[in-house]
Amino acid sequence: MTRSLTGKVALVTGAAKGIGAGIAKAMAAAGAPVVVNFASDRPGAERVVADIKAAGGKAFAIQANVSVVAEVEHLFAEAVATFGPLDILVNNASVFAFALLEQTTDEQLHKMLDTNLWGTIVTCREALKHFGKDGGSIINIGSMSSERFSAGAVAYTASKAGITGVTGVLAVELASRGIRVNQINPGAVDTEGARAIGAMSDEARAAHIARTPLGRVGTPADIASVAVFLASDEAGWLTGECLAVSGGLR
C-alpha cells in the first residue's frame, strides 16, 4: 500500500475488531497515526494497536461509547492531545440485532439508533472542533441493508438509512470548510460479529455468495482499501458519495 495518508491523523470508531480494525490497520499502513476507539473490547483494541506498531505504524487506543456525549468529548480530547489535530474520522461503531418488528424490543431499538445513528451525528459534531485549518475527510460506514431490504432488520436498517441522510446533508454543509463527507455501504463481510450471529454459517455464506455477482463474501480489507482512498488526497473531488462496496450486490 502506498503511503497516501502520511501527515494525516485518523480516528476510527468501533475499531477493536472487524471492519473497524481493518480500516485502522490500513490507514496506519498508509502512513496515518490512528486513534483506535473501542466501547468495551479493550483486549481487541490493544491487539489492533500492537499489530499496527509491529508493522511500524503509530496507534493509540481510547475507550468511549459513541452514544454518550461526554465520552465522545473525552475521546476527541485524548486523541488531539496524543496526535494533534484531526484529518480523518471514520464512523464505524455499530451494533446490530435482528428480529421481526413485533419481537423487536425497545432496548434493541434504542441501542441501534443511539449507537449507529445518534453516535454518528454527535461524533461528527464533536469532530468539527478538532479538524485542522485545511479541513479533512469524514467517512461514514453504512450498510447495504439500507438499499436491499430484508425482513427482521427494521431497526438496523432505519439506523443505517439515517446515516445516508447525515452523509448527504453534511457533505453540503461542511464543503466550505474543506471537509469532505462520504459513505461506504458494505455488503456481506466476514467479521467476528457476523460469525457470532450465524451470518457466516455454511448455509448463510452460500446464500451470500449466490446473490453476489463477484461470487464471494467480503473481507475487512475490501472495505479498508476504499476507506483509505476516500481519506486520501486522491479522492479530493469526492464528497456526498455513498459507495456500495458489495461485490456487485444491489
C-alpha positions as CSV (number, residue, x, y, z in Angstrom):
1,M,0.0,0.0,0.0
2,T,1.2,3.5,-0.8
3,R,1.8,6.0,2.0
4,S,-1.1,8.1,0.8
5,L,-2.1,9.2,4.3
6,T,1.3,10.4,5.5
7,G,0.9,13.5,7.6
8,K,-2.8,12.9,8.3
9,V,-4.2,11.8,11.7
10,A,-7.1,9.4,11.7
11,L,-9.7,8.4,14.3
12,V,-11.7,5.2,13.7
13,T,-14.6,4.4,16.0
14,G,-15.5,0.8,16.8
15,A,-12.1,-0.4,15.7
16,A,-11.4,-3.3,18.1
17,K,-12.4,-5.9,15.6
18,G,-14.0,-6.5,12.2
19,I,-14.3,-3.7,9.6
20,G,-13.1,-1.0,12.0
21,A,-9.9,-2.9,12.9
22,G,-9.3,-3.5,9.2
23,I,-9.7,0.2,8.4
24,A,-7.4,1.3,11.4
25,K,-4.7,-1.1,10.2
26,A,-4.9,0.0,6.6
27,M,-4.8,3.7,7.5
28,A,-1.8,3.2,9.7
29,A,-0.1,1.2,6.8
30,A,-0.8,4.2,4.6
31,G,1.1,6.5,7.0
32,A,-1.5,7.9,9.4
33,P,-1.2,7.8,13.1
34,V,-4.5,6.2,14.2
35,V,-6.7,6.5,17.2
36,V,-8.4,3.1,17.8
37,N,-11.7,3.7,19.6
38,F,-13.5,0.9,21.4
39,A,-16.5,0.8,23.7
40,S,-15.8,-2.4,25.7
41,D,-13.3,-4.7,24.0
42,R,-10.1,-3.3,25.4
43,P,-8.1,-6.5,24.6
44,G,-9.2,-6.4,21.0
45,A,-8.3,-2.7,20.7
46,E,-4.9,-3.3,22.2
47,R,-4.3,-6.2,19.8
48,V,-5.1,-3.8,16.9
49,V,-2.7,-1.2,18.3
50,A,0.0,-3.8,18.8
51,D,-0.4,-5.1,15.2
52,I,-0.1,-1.5,13.9
53,K,3.0,-0.8,16.0
54,A,4.6,-4.1,15.0
55,A,4.2,-3.1,11.4
56,G,6.0,0.2,12.0
57,G,2.9,2.4,12.4
58,K,1.6,4.7,15.2
59,A,-1.6,4.0,17.1
60,F,-3.3,4.6,20.5
61,A,-6.5,3.0,21.9
62,I,-9.1,5.2,23.6
63,Q,-12.3,3.9,25.2
64,A,-15.6,5.7,24.6
65,N,-19.2,4.8,23.9
66,V,-20.1,7.0,20.9
67,S,-23.8,7.2,22.1
68,V,-22.7,9.2,25.3
69,V,-21.8,12.8,24.5
70,A,-19.4,13.2,27.5
71,E,-17.4,10.1,26.4
72,V,-17.2,11.4,22.8
73,E,-15.9,14.7,24.1
74,H,-13.3,12.8,26.1
75,L,-12.4,10.7,23.0
76,F,-11.5,13.7,20.9
77,A,-9.7,15.5,23.7
78,E,-7.5,12.5,24.3
79,A,-7.0,11.9,20.5
80,V,-5.9,15.5,19.9
81,A,-3.6,15.5,22.9
82,T,-1.9,12.4,21.6
83,F,-1.6,13.0,17.9
84,G,-2.7,16.6,17.2
85,P,-5.5,18.0,15.0
86,L,-7.7,15.5,13.2
87,D,-7.7,14.9,9.5
88,I,-9.8,11.8,9.1
89,L,-12.8,10.5,11.0
90,V,-14.3,7.1,10.3
91,N,-17.7,6.5,11.9
92,N,-17.7,2.7,12.1
93,A,-19.0,1.9,15.6
94,S,-22.2,-0.1,15.2
95,V,-24.4,-2.6,16.9
96,F,-27.0,-5.0,15.4
97,A,-29.7,-7.4,16.4
98,F,-32.2,-8.8,14.0
99,A,-35.8,-9.7,14.8
100,L,-39.2,-9.2,13.2
101,L,-40.9,-5.9,14.2
102,E,-43.2,-7.5,16.7
103,Q,-40.3,-9.1,18.5
104,T,-38.0,-6.1,18.4
105,T,-37.7,-4.7,22.0
106,D,-37.5,-1.1,23.0
107,E,-34.0,-1.8,24.3
108,Q,-32.8,-3.2,20.9
109,L,-34.4,-0.3,19.0
110,H,-32.8,2.4,21.2
111,K,-29.4,0.7,21.3
112,M,-29.2,0.5,17.5
113,L,-30.5,4.1,16.9
114,D,-28.4,5.5,19.7
115,T,-25.1,3.9,18.7
116,N,-25.4,3.7,14.9
117,L,-27.2,7.0,14.1
118,W,-27.1,9.3,17.1
119,G,-23.5,8.2,17.7
120,T,-22.5,9.1,14.1
121,I,-24.2,12.5,14.5
122,V,-22.6,13.5,17.8
123,T,-19.2,12.2,16.8
124,C,-19.3,14.3,13.6
125,R,-20.4,17.3,15.7
126,E,-17.5,16.9,18.1
127,A,-15.0,16.3,15.3
128,L,-15.7,19.7,13.8
129,K,-13.9,21.3,16.8
130,H,-10.8,19.3,16.1
131,F,-10.2,19.3,12.3
132,G,-7.2,21.4,11.2
133,K,-7.4,24.5,9.1
134,D,-7.2,22.5,5.9
135,G,-10.3,20.5,6.6
136,G,-10.3,16.8,6.2
137,S,-12.4,13.7,5.5
138,I,-15.4,12.1,7.3
139,I,-16.2,8.5,6.2
140,N,-19.4,7.0,7.5
141,I,-20.0,3.3,7.4
142,G,-23.5,2.4,6.4
143,S,-24.8,-0.9,5.1
144,M,-26.4,-2.4,2.0
145,S,-29.4,-3.1,4.3
146,S,-30.4,0.5,3.6
147,E,-30.6,-0.4,-0.2
148,R,-31.6,-4.0,-0.2
149,F,-34.3,-4.7,2.4
150,S,-34.7,-7.9,4.5
151,A,-37.3,-8.9,7.0
152,G,-36.2,-8.7,10.6
153,A,-33.9,-5.7,10.1
154,V,-36.2,-2.7,10.6
155,A,-34.2,-1.1,13.5
156,Y,-30.8,-1.7,12.0
157,T,-31.9,-0.6,8.5
158,A,-33.5,2.6,10.0
159,S,-30.3,3.5,11.7
160,K,-28.2,2.9,8.6
161,A,-30.6,4.7,6.3
162,G,-30.4,7.6,8.6
163,I,-26.6,7.7,8.2
164,T,-27.1,8.2,4.5
165,G,-29.1,11.3,5.2
166,V,-26.4,12.6,7.6
167,T,-23.8,12.0,4.9
168,G,-25.7,13.9,2.3
169,V,-26.5,16.9,4.5
170,L,-23.0,17.2,6.0
171,A,-21.4,16.9,2.6
172,V,-23.2,20.1,1.6
173,E,-22.9,21.8,5.0
174,L,-19.2,21.3,5.5
175,A,-17.9,21.7,2.0
176,S,-17.0,25.3,2.5
177,R,-14.7,24.2,5.4
178,G,-12.8,21.8,3.2
179,I,-14.4,18.8,5.0
180,R,-15.5,16.0,2.6
181,V,-18.1,13.5,3.8
182,N,-18.6,10.2,2.1
183,Q,-20.1,6.8,2.9
184,I,-19.3,3.2,2.4
185,N,-22.1,0.6,2.3
186,P,-20.6,-2.8,2.8
187,G,-22.3,-5.9,1.5
188,A,-21.8,-9.3,3.3
189,V,-18.5,-9.1,5.1
190,D,-16.9,-11.9,7.1
191,T,-16.3,-10.4,10.5
192,E,-16.3,-11.7,14.1
193,G,-19.7,-10.1,14.6
194,A,-21.2,-11.7,11.5
195,R,-20.0,-15.1,12.6
196,A,-21.3,-14.5,16.2
197,I,-24.9,-14.2,14.9
198,G,-24.6,-17.0,12.4
199,A,-24.5,-14.8,9.3
200,M,-21.4,-16.6,8.1
201,S,-22.5,-20.2,8.7
202,D,-22.0,-22.5,5.7
203,E,-25.6,-22.1,4.6
204,A,-25.6,-18.3,5.1
205,R,-22.3,-17.9,3.3
206,A,-23.6,-19.9,0.4
207,A,-26.6,-17.7,0.1
208,H,-24.5,-14.5,0.2
209,I,-22.2,-15.9,-2.5
210,A,-25.1,-16.9,-4.7
211,R,-26.6,-13.4,-4.8
212,T,-23.2,-11.5,-5.0
213,P,-22.1,-11.1,-8.6
214,L,-18.4,-11.3,-7.8
215,G,-19.1,-14.7,-6.2
216,R,-17.6,-14.3,-2.7
217,V,-18.2,-12.6,0.6
218,G,-16.2,-9.5,1.5
219,T,-13.4,-9.1,4.0
220,P,-12.5,-6.1,6.2
221,A,-9.6,-5.4,3.8
222,D,-12.1,-4.9,1.0
223,I,-13.7,-2.1,2.9
224,A,-10.5,-0.7,4.3
225,S,-8.9,-0.1,0.9
226,V,-11.8,2.0,-0.2
227,A,-11.8,3.9,3.1
228,V,-8.1,4.7,2.6
229,F,-8.8,6.0,-0.9
230,L,-11.7,8.2,0.4
231,A,-9.5,9.6,3.1
232,S,-6.6,10.4,0.7
233,D,-6.0,13.5,-1.4
234,E,-6.7,11.3,-4.5
235,A,-10.4,11.5,-3.5
236,G,-10.2,15.3,-3.1
237,W,-13.0,15.9,-5.6
238,L,-15.4,13.4,-4.0
239,T,-18.0,14.4,-1.3
240,G,-21.5,13.3,-0.7
241,E,-20.9,9.9,-2.3
242,C,-22.4,6.7,-1.0
243,L,-20.4,3.8,-2.3
244,A,-21.7,0.2,-2.4
245,V,-18.7,-1.9,-1.6
246,S,-20.6,-5.2,-2.0
247,G,-19.1,-7.3,-4.8
248,G,-21.8,-6.0,-7.1
249,L,-24.8,-6.8,-4.8
250,R,-27.7,-4.4,-5.3
